[in-house]
Amino acid sequence: MEKPQRKYGFPVLMLLGFAGGASLATAAAFIFAVRAQRFSYTGLFDLVVALGALGTYAGHVIGAAKYKDAGFKPLGPLSQGVFIVGAVIVLLGTIAVVGAILGVMTLIKGPPPH
Protein backbone atom coordinates (compact mmCIF):
# COMPACT_ATOMS: atom_id res chain seq x y z
CA MET A 1 0.00 0.00 0.00
CA GLU A 2 1.38 3.35 -1.01
CA LYS A 3 1.77 6.05 1.63
CA PRO A 4 -0.26 9.18 0.76
CA GLN A 5 1.84 12.23 0.08
CA ARG A 6 1.19 15.30 2.21
CA LYS A 7 -0.16 18.03 -0.02
CA TYR A 8 0.93 21.01 2.07
CA GLY A 9 4.12 19.67 3.69
CA PHE A 10 6.33 22.66 3.07
CA PRO A 11 5.75 24.50 6.40
CA VAL A 12 8.12 21.87 7.79
CA LEU A 13 10.66 23.04 5.24
CA MET A 14 10.08 26.60 6.41
CA LEU A 15 10.77 25.47 9.98
CA LEU A 16 13.95 23.69 8.88
CA GLY A 17 15.03 26.82 7.02
CA PHE A 18 14.53 28.86 10.18
CA ALA A 19 16.57 26.33 12.16
CA GLY A 20 19.43 26.65 9.69
CA GLY A 21 19.33 30.44 9.76
CA ALA A 22 19.10 30.54 13.55
CA SER A 23 22.05 28.15 13.87
CA LEU A 24 24.14 30.36 11.62
CA ALA A 25 23.04 33.45 13.59
CA THR A 26 23.95 31.86 16.92
CA ALA A 27 27.38 30.85 15.66
CA ALA A 28 27.95 34.37 14.32
CA ALA A 29 26.89 35.93 17.64
CA PHE A 30 29.40 33.80 19.52
CA ILE A 31 32.16 34.64 17.03
CA PHE A 32 31.38 38.34 17.45
CA ALA A 33 31.37 37.89 21.24
CA VAL A 34 34.86 36.42 21.19
CA ARG A 35 36.17 39.34 19.18
CA ALA A 36 34.38 41.94 21.33
CA GLN A 37 35.07 40.06 24.60
CA ARG A 38 31.44 40.37 25.69
CA PHE A 39 28.17 38.75 24.62
CA SER A 40 25.33 40.86 23.22
CA TYR A 41 21.80 39.50 23.50
CA THR A 42 20.56 42.36 21.36
CA GLY A 43 22.98 41.35 18.63
CA LEU A 44 21.87 37.73 18.97
CA PHE A 45 18.22 38.76 18.69
CA ASP A 46 18.89 40.88 15.60
CA LEU A 47 20.85 38.11 13.90
CA VAL A 48 18.31 35.39 14.72
CA VAL A 49 15.40 37.47 13.42
CA ALA A 50 17.20 38.43 10.21
CA LEU A 51 18.82 35.12 9.33
CA GLY A 52 15.88 33.11 10.66
CA ALA A 53 13.47 35.03 8.44
CA LEU A 54 15.80 34.54 5.48
CA GLY A 55 15.97 30.81 6.20
CA THR A 56 12.18 30.63 6.57
CA TYR A 57 11.73 32.29 3.19
CA ALA A 58 14.29 29.94 1.64
CA GLY A 59 12.34 27.01 3.08
CA HIS A 60 9.15 28.42 1.53
CA VAL A 61 10.83 28.79 -1.85
CA ILE A 62 12.10 25.20 -1.76
CA GLY A 63 8.77 23.86 -0.51
CA ALA A 64 6.69 25.78 -3.02
CA ALA A 65 8.92 24.60 -5.85
CA LYS A 66 8.73 21.01 -4.62
CA TYR A 67 4.96 20.95 -3.98
CA LYS A 68 3.68 22.78 -7.07
CA ASP A 69 0.20 21.30 -6.64
CA ALA A 70 -0.26 23.39 -3.47
CA GLY A 71 -0.72 26.45 -5.68
CA PHE A 72 1.94 28.75 -4.17
CA LYS A 73 4.50 30.62 -6.23
CA PRO A 74 8.10 29.95 -5.16
CA LEU A 75 9.30 33.53 -5.71
CA GLY A 76 7.55 36.84 -5.46
CA PRO A 77 5.03 38.15 -2.98
CA LEU A 78 3.77 35.83 -0.26
CA SER A 79 0.13 35.02 0.25
CA GLN A 80 -1.41 36.05 3.56
CA GLY A 81 -1.49 32.49 4.93
CA VAL A 82 2.15 31.79 4.07
CA PHE A 83 3.19 35.13 5.55
CA ILE A 84 1.37 34.42 8.83
CA VAL A 85 2.85 30.91 9.10
CA GLY A 86 6.33 32.30 8.43
CA ALA A 87 5.89 35.13 10.92
CA VAL A 88 4.76 32.71 13.64
CA ILE A 89 7.74 30.44 12.95
CA VAL A 90 10.15 33.39 13.18
CA LEU A 91 8.52 34.86 16.30
CA LEU A 92 8.26 31.64 18.31
CA GLY A 93 11.61 30.37 17.05
CA THR A 94 13.37 33.59 18.02
CA ILE A 95 11.86 33.47 21.51
CA ALA A 96 12.98 29.84 21.86
CA VAL A 97 16.53 30.42 20.59
CA VAL A 98 17.24 33.58 22.58
CA GLY A 99 15.61 32.10 25.70
CA ALA A 100 17.64 28.91 25.41
CA ILE A 101 20.91 30.80 24.94
CA LEU A 102 20.06 33.05 27.89
CA GLY A 103 19.28 30.02 30.06
CA VAL A 104 22.45 28.14 29.14
CA MET A 105 24.66 31.21 29.55
CA THR A 106 23.09 31.92 32.94
CA LEU A 107 23.77 28.35 34.06
CA ILE A 108 27.37 28.54 32.90
CA LYS A 109 28.40 32.10 33.79
CA GLY A 110 25.76 33.30 36.24
CA PRO A 111 23.33 36.15 35.78
CA PRO A 112 23.84 38.64 32.92
CA PRO A 113 25.76 40.67 31.81
CA HIS A 114 28.12 38.12 30.31
C-alpha atoms as one frame of an Amber mdcrd trajectory, in Angstrom:
protein
   0.000   0.000   0.000   1.381   3.351  -1.007   1.767   6.054   1.628  -0.258
   9.179   0.756   1.844  12.229   0.079   1.187  15.304   2.211  -0.161  18.026
  -0.015   0.931  21.013   2.066   4.117  19.667   3.694   6.330  22.659   3.073
   5.750  24.500   6.405   8.116  21.865   7.793  10.661  23.039   5.237  10.079
  26.602   6.412  10.772  25.475   9.982  13.946  23.693   8.882  15.029  26.825
   7.025  14.531  28.857  10.185  16.575  26.327  12.159  19.426  26.655   9.693
  19.334  30.438   9.760  19.103  30.544  13.551  22.047  28.153  13.874  24.139
  30.358  11.624  23.043  33.449  13.586  23.950  31.856  16.924  27.382  30.851
  15.662  27.950  34.367  14.320  26.888  35.932  17.640  29.401  33.804  19.522
  32.156  34.638  17.030  31.381  38.335  17.449  31.368  37.890  21.244  34.862
  36.416  21.194  36.167  39.338  19.179  34.377  41.937  21.333  35.073  40.060
  24.604  31.440  40.368  25.685  28.174  38.749  24.622  25.328  40.864  23.222
  21.800  39.495  23.500  20.557  42.360  21.360  22.984  41.351  18.629  21.869
  37.725  18.969  18.220  38.763  18.692  18.887  40.877  15.596  20.851  38.107
  13.900  18.306  35.394  14.721  15.399  37.474  13.419  17.203  38.433  10.210
  18.823  35.117   9.325  15.880  33.109  10.664  13.471  35.029   8.437  15.796
  34.543   5.483  15.966  30.814   6.196  12.181  30.634   6.569  11.726  32.295
   3.188  14.287  29.941   1.637  12.335  27.011   3.080   9.153  28.417   1.535
  10.827  28.787  -1.854  12.104  25.204  -1.763   8.769  23.857  -0.512   6.688
  25.776  -3.015   8.918  24.601  -5.848   8.729  21.007  -4.619   4.956  20.952
  -3.977   3.680  22.778  -7.071   0.203  21.298  -6.636  -0.257  23.387  -3.467
  -0.722  26.455  -5.680   1.936  28.746  -4.170   4.503  30.616  -6.231   8.103
  29.950  -5.156   9.298  33.531  -5.713   7.553  36.842  -5.455   5.026  38.152
  -2.984   3.768  35.832  -0.256   0.128  35.023   0.251  -1.409  36.046   3.562
  -1.488  32.490   4.930   2.147  31.788   4.068   3.185  35.134   5.552   1.366
  34.415   8.829   2.852  30.911   9.100   6.331  32.299   8.427   5.885  35.127
  10.919   4.756  32.709  13.642   7.740  30.444  12.945  10.147  33.388  13.177
   8.516  34.861  16.304   8.261  31.642  18.312  11.605  30.374  17.054  13.367
  33.590  18.023  11.861  33.470  21.513  12.983  29.839  21.858  16.530  30.417
  20.594  17.245  33.583  22.583  15.613  32.104  25.699  17.637  28.909  25.407
  20.908  30.801  24.945  20.061  33.054  27.892  19.281  30.019  30.062  22.449
  28.139  29.139  24.657  31.212  29.548  23.092  31.922  32.942  23.773  28.350
  34.064  27.371  28.541  32.901  28.400  32.104  33.794  25.758  33.295  36.245
  23.330  36.153  35.780  23.835  38.642  32.921  25.758  40.671  31.809  28.123
  38.123  30.313
